[in-house]
Amino acid sequence: MKKKKHTGTATSVQNTELRDIILLQELSNSLVEDGRVEQLYEQILRTSLTIMEADAASMQLYDAEKQVLELLTWDGADSDSTKFRTWIEAGRARVCKIALADKKRILVTDVQQAAFLERTEDLDYYSLSGIQAVQATPLIARNGKVVGIISSHWKHSYTPTDRQLALLDVITRQAADLLERDLSVTFRDTEDRKRADAGLSGSVARLAAAFESVPVGVAVISISGEIIFGNAEYRRFVPVGRIPSLSRANLMHWQAWDVNGRPLESQDFPVARALRGETVVPGQEMLYIDDAGREIWTSIASVPTLDQDGRVTGAVSVISDINALKRNTEALRESEERFRTLTQTSPLGVGVSSTEGKIIYSNRALEAILGYEPGELLEQPSTSVYYDVIERLAWLKAMKKTGMGSSCEIRFKRKDNSPVWVAINVAPIEYSGREAIIGIVQDIDEHKQTEIALRKAELRYRNRLEQDVRDRTTELQQSRDQLQSILDTTLVQMSILEAVRGVNGEITDLKILSVNQELEKATGRTDLVGKLYTAEYPGIRKTGLFDMIVKAIETNEPQTTEYFYDYEGFQKWFSCTFVKLNDGVVASNMDITANKMAEEERLKNYLLLQQSEDLAALGSWDYDMLKKNFTWSDGMYRLFDLEKGKEIKPEIYLEYATRNGREAAKRLVRHIRNGDGDFEELLEISVSGKTKILHLKGTVVVNNEGRTERVLGVDMDISTARMAEEKIRKMEAEQKLEIFRVSLSTLEEERHRIAESLHNGIGQILYGIKINMESLRYGMDESDFNANKAYTDKLLKDTIIETRRISHELMPTTLERFGLQSAIDGVCKQLSDGTEFECKIIGSRQRMEKYLELAIYRTAQELMTNVVKHANATKCYVVIHITREEINIQVSDNGQGITVNSLHKPGIGLASIRSKIKLLNGEIDINSAPAKGTNVQVAIPRPDNKNPYKEST
């Protein structure tokens, strides 16, 4: 709920201040006269109720010993709440508890928003009484003790002015003195009572002291025109001791005119009239001219003071400075005139209603929509323009949820009581210095009637005219969207600027005369009116907007542009229009940042799509089933080597298809034309003498009724991929053939080596045995026989050793029986004749599969044999590292190295090793340079990481 504002004319402000002064004076007189206590309580309460402009008030006595508040008097509260509050414990009432404890006023402008009142007895009381705002001021005796509380209650959110609170302090002081004197709340002895009486006797003096701080001039004047008392504000306008009517020095500063514009004589000034017994309320507007020649508008009210016989004894005069209010009123009038000028030329209806529900303004367009003559709508109830009460209530209920500003379609009532459909937007404004509601109305009756007629026609002719109704509905929807965008005026930030000119007439700046709510929302400021545009937004000079505004004013030509504003923390894109108005412009700005970002995003996506199509050699297409349009992306034109923009039809696939792709092209065209479902095809085409293979995928897009609306597809050139696949298959075949050749060569070499070992080793020994056996004969000498026998035994032992050696080479016994470490150590010792070998196995020593151990052994053996045969090295390091994931074999020597040609064309040994490693899915890396040795790295993955080791037997 909005807080109540203290607004009004100079007359109403002056009347209020004069009323309050009279009430305080009457109260002081009553207290001095020492009337009945109950009547004084009631007068104190009525005075506070009137000055605070409250809906209810109460005065309570505080019993400190019992910790309770007793209701002395009340005014304005309902009976139920009065019973509820007659006796209330101070400890349970939050507002009173805080006020009593802190000994200071508690002001709650909205009880529903006060966190400390949640779920309290106070809030229940306020809800029961309909109270929205409250103040509680403790009554403090002169000895510092709290004797009671005065409370004010409002049924709307309310914030008292400083003047009201200052006057309330005077009242509470008087009330506290009264309670202290007459009720003996906090003291009993005679000295305290004397102090209370002294306080009451000084009430008038304190009232005068209080007037020193009020913002209006107050004076008490004798019957002879002498100023008996005048506060500082009064002395500012009447510095000497007599009223202007009786003082030439004062009179020269004052001028006044009657309602017809004729100058007033001094005897008709307000105080002079009051001394004659007249009451001048409301006051007379008068112009005061100070010694420096400055003009100040004032309002002077005056009432006579009477004795008991009714004779005039003097007057009370109040001077209010209304200069700012007078200027503001004139500015408000000019602002309203500009408002009327803008709205009267608008094609949209514009109406303003007061918070009391009366129409206080309507433009010609609204009057024409409702069939009224100019001025006939004014002062009529705003509810009278609605055709249906239920429709209005439903709209108000919806607006409570969505808030003001949302558009609504509703029926209004014309002057002849016929309905008219309108679209309306409402928003709160301040009009003629008071709160009001503005409505923007668009006549959509023709559109609505057409829509209703179309719905009826659709029900009658659905089977025959279904397609036509659908097309018409689409057109109506587009038209409605356009109308809606025009009505959404709150999206435009508008302001009225006035040129500020230098001494030579050049435009040096712009003064902000008016801004709309959307601009205040966008800038987060409500104080822009009256400020200089370039001072608040210096960036307009750097962006060139200031020059555009000057051009619009000087050439009378509207200026429009889009610009990026990177100043004052905005960093946004805007679209602006400047139209000349008098010696200024009407400026319209719209935030188009989202549109700009969307455009950049679309451009980025388009470039990404273009790059993707270039990289992937693909294109996309779209076939509209309704319009029969076949649209290609840029990538499609590149695939077919065609000029971009050429008209394309689905049958183009038949034109470019080869003999092998003819049938696929026919199926493809049929799928596209019929839109009968998703499809996928391989199509061979011929483009510029080159054969291409396209992989096509298409998908259909259906509407809510299950009918196909579009067919979308992608074509990808997979010619390169097909060629690459063919090349890979050929390379794999060649590699397999090479492995087969190497395996055969290795097998033949192994057979040759075995045959050579049998021939040169066992064969020769057996031949020696044969010769030795042939030398044996019957009857030979025993010594010769023993010698031959010993030699034959030796040859048989050599045969056994040679057989074991060959067998060891075929399947090392040491590897079989003792494992990889022992077998590798044996090879190192066997080959350490001219080369010093250092062999090491790192990692797990658990046994592995036989084939894997044999592969490791043979690979290391062949690499070390190559070092002995070819490297001419003096040292060789062999390291076998076994992990759960793989086996690494490293053999490095300090020999003569391997030539580049030998690396690219390896011998049978290296070829055998490579083929063996490849079969095990391993890798081999050889690094060598002449005279710098050779380093061979072999990596063989473990076949099963989950169970990598075989239990030893």
Long-range contacts (C-beta under 8 A, 24 or more apart in sequence): 1-110, 1-132, 1-156, 1-157, 2-157, 2-435, 3-109, 3-110, 3-157, 3-158, 3-159, 4-154, 4-156, 4-157, 4-158, 4-159, 5-435, 6-161, 7-433, 7-434, 8-433, 9-325, 9-329, 9-433, 10-285, 10-297, 10-299, 10-320, 10-322, 10-325, 10-326, 10-329, 11-282, 11-283, 11-299, 12-282, 13-299, 13-320, 13-322, 13-325, 14-216, 14-282, 14-283, 14-299, 14-301, 14-318, 14-320, 14-322, 15-281, 15-282, 15-283, 15-301, 17-163, 17-214, 17-216, 17-318, 17-320, 18-281, 18-283, 18-301, 18-303, 18-318, 19-50, 20-50, 20-51, 20-167, 21-211, 21-218, 21-316, 21-318, 22-303, 22-316, 23-47, 23-50, 23-51, 24-167, 24-170, 24-171, 24-207, 24-210, 25-207, 25-316, 27-171, 27-174, 28-174, 28-203, 28-204, 28-207, 31-174, 31-177, 31-178, 31-200, 31-203, 32-200, 32-201, 32-203, 32-204, 37-178, 37-182, 37-183, 38-73, 40-178, 41-72, 41-73, 41-178, 42-73, 42-75, 44-150, 44-171, 44-174, 44-175, 44-178, 45-73, 45-74, 45-75, 45-150, 46-75, 47-171, 48-150, 48-152, 48-168, 48-171, 49-75, 49-76, 49-152, 51-164, 51-167, 51-168, 51-171, 52-135, 52-152, 52-160, 52-164, 52-168, 53-158, 53-164, 54-152, 54-153, 54-154, 54-158, 55-131, 55-153, 55-154, 55-155, 56-129, 56-131, 56-152, 56-153, 57-150, 57-151, 57-152, 57-153, 58-85, 58-150, 58-151, 58-153, 59-148, 59-149, 59-150, 59-151, 59-175, 60-148, 60-149, 60-151, 61-147, 61-148, 61-179, 61-183, 61-185, 62-90, 62-100, 62-138, 62-139, 62-146, 62-147, 62-148, 62-149, 62-185, 63-185, 64-145, 64-146, 64-186, 67-91, 69-93, 69-96, 69-148, 69-149, 72-148, 76-153, 77-129, 77-153, 78-129, 80-128, 80-129, 81-125, 81-128, 81-129, 84-125, 84-128, 85-125, 88-121, 92-121, 93-121, 93-122, 94-120, 94-121, 94-122, 95-122, 95-134, 95-136, 95-151, 96-136, 96-149, 99-136, 99-137, 99-138, 99-149, 100-138, 100-146, 100-149, 103-138, 103-140, 103-146, 104-138, 105-135, 105-136, 105-137, 105-138, 105-165, 106-135, 106-136, 107-134, 107-135, 107-159, 107-160, 108-133, 108-134, 108-135, 109-133, 109-157, 109-158, 109-159, 110-157, 126-153, 129-153, 130-155, 131-155, 132-156, 132-157, 132-158, 133-157, 133-158, 133-159, 135-160, 137-168, 137-169, 137-172, 138-172, 139-172, 139-175, 139-176, 139-179, 140-176, 141-176, 141-177, 141-179, 141-180, 141-185, 141-186, 141-187, 142-176, 142-177, 142-180, 142-195, 142-196, 142-199, 143-186, 143-187, 143-192, 145-185, 145-186, 145-187, 146-186, 147-176, 147-179, 147-180, 147-183, 147-185, 147-186, 148-175, 148-176, 148-179, 148-185, 150-175, 163-214, 163-215, 166-210, 166-213, 166-214, 167-210, 167-214, 169-210, 170-206, 170-207, 170-210, 173-199, 173-206, 174-200, 174-203, 177-203, 215-321, 216-318, 216-319, 216-320, 216-321, 217-317, 217-318, 217-319, 217-320, 217-321, 218-316, 218-317, 218-318, 219-316, 219-317, 219-318, 219-319, 220-305, 220-314, 220-315, 220-316, 221-271, 221-274, 221-275, 221-314, 221-315, 221-316, 221-317, 222-313, 222-314, 223-275, 223-312, 223-313, 223-314, 225-271, 225-272, 225-275, 228-314, 233-319, 233-321, 234-317, 234-319, 237-288, 237-296, 237-298, 237-319, 238-319, 243-269, 243-271, 243-272, 243-317, 244-269, 244-271, 245-269, 245-271, 245-272, 253-288, 253-289, 253-290, 254-286, 254-287, 254-288, 254-289, 255-286, 255-287, 255-289, 256-284, 256-285, 256-286, 256-287, 269-300, 270-300, 270-301, 270-302, 270-317, 271-300, 271-302, 271-315, 271-317, 273-302, 274-302, 274-303, 274-304, 274-315, 274-316, 274-317, 275-304, 275-312, 275-314, 275-315, 276-312, 277-304, 277-312, 278-304, 279-303, 279-304, 283-318, 283-320, 285-322, 285-326, 295-323, 296-321, 296-323, 297-321, 297-322, 297-323, 297-326, 298-322, 298-323, 329-433, 332-432, 332-433, 335-513, 335-514, 336-431, 336-432, 338-496, 338-513, 338-514, 338-581, 342-586, 348-440, 348-441, 348-442, 348-487, 349-422, 349-439, 349-440, 349-441, 349-442, 349-443, 350-438, 350-439, 350-440, 350-441, 351-377, 351-382, 351-385, 351-438, 351-439, 351-441, 352-429, 352-431, 352-436, 352-437, 352-438, 352-439, 353-382, 353-436, 353-437, 353-439, 354-434, 354-435, 354-436, 355-434, 355-435, 355-436, 355-437, 357-381, 357-382, 357-383, 358-382, 359-385, 360-431, 360-432, 360-436, 361-431, 365-441, 366-441, 369-412, 369-414, 369-420, 369-422, 369-441, 369-443, 370-412, 370-413, 370-414, 370-415, 370-420, 371-414, 371-415, 371-416, 372-415, 376-415, 384-413, 385-412, 385-413, 386-410, 386-411, 386-412, 386-413, 387-411, 387-412, 387-413, 387-419, 387-420, 388-419, 399-426, 404-428, 405-490, 407-484, 407-487, 407-488, 409-444, 409-448, 412-441, 420-445, 421-445, 421-447, 421-448, 421-449, 423-483, 423-484, 423-487, 425-487, 425-488, 425-489, 425-490, 427-490, 427-517, 440-487, 440-489, 442-483, 442-486, 442-487, 444-483, 447-476, 447-479, 447-480, 447-483, 450-476, 451-476, 490-517, 490-518, 491-518, 491-590, 492-516, 492-518, 492-588, 492-589, 492-590, 493-518, 493-519, 493-522, 493-588, 493-589, 493-590, 493-591, 494-518, 494-519, 494-586, 494-587, 494-588, 494-589, 495-519, 495-528, 495-586, 495-587, 495-589, 496-581, 496-584, 496-585, 496-586, 496-587, 497-533, 497-549, 497-584, 497-585, 497-587, 498-582, 498-583, 498-584, 499-553, 499-583, 499-584, 500-532, 507-550, 507-553, 507-554, 509-533, 509-534, 509-535, 510-534, 510-546, 510-549, 510-584, 510-585, 511-584, 512-536, 513-584, 519-589, 522-589, 522-591, 537-567, 537-568, 538-567, 538-568, 539-565, 539-566, 539-567, 539-568, 539-570, 542-567, 543-567, 545-576, 548-578, 549-578, 549-585, 549-587, 552-578, 552-579, 552-580, 552-585, 553-580, 553-583, 553-584, 553-585, 556-580, 562-592, 609-633, 610-634, 610-635, 613-638, 614-638, 616-716, 617-716, 617-717, 617-720, 618-714, 618-715, 618-716, 618-717, 619-714, 619-715, 620-712, 620-713, 620-714, 620-715, 621-712, 621-713, 621-714, 621-715, 622-710, 622-711, 622-712, 622-713, 623-650, 623-672, 623-675, 623-710, 623-711, 623-712, 623-713, 624-709, 624-710, 625-675, 625-708, 625-709, 625-710, 625-711, 626-709, 630-672, 636-715, 639-687, 639-692, 639-694, 639-715, 639-717, 640-685, 640-687, 641-687, 641-688, 653-683, 653-685, 656-685, 656-686, 656-687, 657-683, 657-684, 657-685, 657-686, 658-684, 658-685, 658-686, 658-691, 660-684, 661-685, 668-696, 671-698, 671-711, 672-698, 672-711, 672-713, 675-700, 675-708, 675-710, 675-711, 676-700, 676-708, 691-719, 692-717, 692-719, 693-717, 693-718, 693-719, 693-722, 694-718, 738-911, 738-915, 739-915, 739-918, 739-919, 742-908, 742-911, 742-912, 742-914, 742-915, 743-912, 743-915, 745-908, 745-911, 745-912, 746-908, 746-911, 746-912, 746-915, 749-908, 754-806, 754-810, 757-802, 757-805, 757-806, 757-809, 758-806, 761-802, 761-805, 761-806, 762-799, 762-802, 762-803, 762-806, 765-795, 765-798, 765-799, 765-802, 766-799, 768-795, 769-795, 769-796, 769-799, 811-854, 812-857, 815-853, 815-854, 815-857, 819-845, 819-847, 819-853, 819-952, 820-848, 820-853, 820-856, 820-857, 820-880, 821-845, 823-857, 824-857, 824-860, 824-878, 824-880, 827-857, 827-860, 827-861, 827-864, 828-864, 828-878, 831-864, 831-865, 831-867, 831-868, 833-868, 834-868, 834-874, 835-867, 835-868, 835-871, 835-873, 835-874, 835-875, 835-876, 835-893, 836-874, 836-875, 836-876, 837-864, 837-876, 837-878, 838-875, 838-876, 838-877, 838-878, 839-878, 839-879, 840-877, 840-878, 840-879, 840-880, 841-879, 841-880, 841-881, 841-882, 842-879, 842-880, 842-881, 842-882, 843-881, 843-882, 843-883, 844-882, 844-883, 844-884, 844-949, 846-949, 846-950, 846-951, 846-952, 847-949, 847-950, 847-951, 847-952, 848-948, 848-949, 848-950, 849-943, 849-950, 852-887, 852-920, 852-940, 852-943, 855-916, 855-920, 855-940, 856-880, 856-887, 856-889, 856-940, 858-916, 859-889, 859-913, 859-916, 859-917, 859-938, 860-889, 860-891, 862-909, 862-912, 862-913, 863-889, 863-891, 863-913, 863-936, 863-938, 864-891, 865-909, 866-909, 866-910, 867-891, 867-893, 867-895, 867-934, 870-895, 871-895, 871-896, 871-897, 871-933, 871-934, 872-896, 873-933, 883-942, 884-942, 884-945, 884-948, 885-941, 885-942, 885-945, 886-939, 886-940, 886-941, 886-942, 887-939, 887-940, 887-942, 888-937, 888-938, 888-939, 888-940, 889-936, 889-937, 889-938, 889-940, 890-935, 890-936, 890-937, 890-938, 891-935, 891-936, 892-933, 892-934, 892-935, 892-936, 893-933, 893-934, 894-933, 895-933, 895-934, 896-930, 896-931, 897-928, 897-929, 897-930, 897-931, 897-932, 897-933, 897-934, 898-926, 898-928, 898-934, 899-930, 903-928, 913-938
